[in-house]
Amino acid sequence: MYGRLFTLASAADHNLVFAWGMEIIEVDDRAAVLYRRDPVSRRTAHSVHESARAALARFDNRPAPMELVWMDMPDHIGILWDLFDIKALN
C-alpha cells in the first residue's frame, strides 16, 4: 500500500488551499481521502473519492478554478506513482 499527499489549490496561487488529501493505492484499488473546512460555516468535512483526480473533478471551480498539487516526495516514489497512474489509464 502506498500513500501520497496532495492539495486542491487555487489554479492562480497554489498557496491558497481549498482541501488537503491523501491518495492511497493498493495493488487492485485506489481511493482518496479529503479534508476541508467550509469557508463560510467553518465546519470540517471529510470525504472519500475514487482518486485524487476524482476529488478535483468534484470540487473544481468551487469556489474558484483549482488544480491538483502533489506534495513533494523522493524521486523514486514519484516515478513509481506515475507508473501506477499510467497503468490506471490503460
Number of C-alpha atoms within 10 A of each C-alpha: 9 13 15 18 18 19 25 26 22 21 17 11 10 15 10 13 16 22 20 17 23 21 22 18 18 11 8 7 11 18 18 22 18 21 15 18 14 11 10 6 7 9 9 10 11 12 11 16 16 14 18 27 14 14 22 20 13 11 16 19 13 11 10 13 14 23 22 20 17 16 11 11 11 7 9 8 14 14 12 12 16 11 12 15 12 10 9 11 7 5
